[in-house]
């Protein structure tokens, strides 16, 4: 079941002006979580769907900061489990061959001026006034855009998959803020990671 209307903000699921989730036919799997008392810290949302489900850019112009294929992921063995590793194995999440566990992945930059008013206000509340958002799509099956490309609103960027540090087909969606609009190293923005509810509704 997908929430498509109502009071998003009071439920902590985004704001009325937030972007729609970037995969249409999906269901909720896992939330953003920094609580060390839980099984593990999780820096984004997981939205499950069938392999091959289309993934879309936000409904505003964006730029592809990173588009990276996982060198260790193959059609026959797309993820760590298929190679005999447990999910979260340090040899996967610390390996550039595995894209640090993200598998096939794309990172898009959305300029501050193109963000919803609610997202701009939340960035200001966090002392990140004027910062841009970098949105990471991880565990993809295929990538249909190239680094440096300027995307149209809602453009298809690839398909959902089960690559990298993944235990089932899903989109891992992360959001980070950074003041450099031309950043190509997503690691630079990691310190400003935040729940995707800053800009997406679910």
CORJOPE-V161509 format. One line per field, one symbol per residue. burial: + if it has 16 or more other C-alpha atoms within 10 Angstrom, else -. Layout:
burial = ???
This chain:
burial = -------+----+++++++++++--+----+++--------++++++++-+-++++++++++++++++++-++----+++++----++---++---++++++++++++++++--++-++++-+----+-++++++++++++++-++----+--+++++++++++++++++++++++++--+--+-+--++--++++++++++
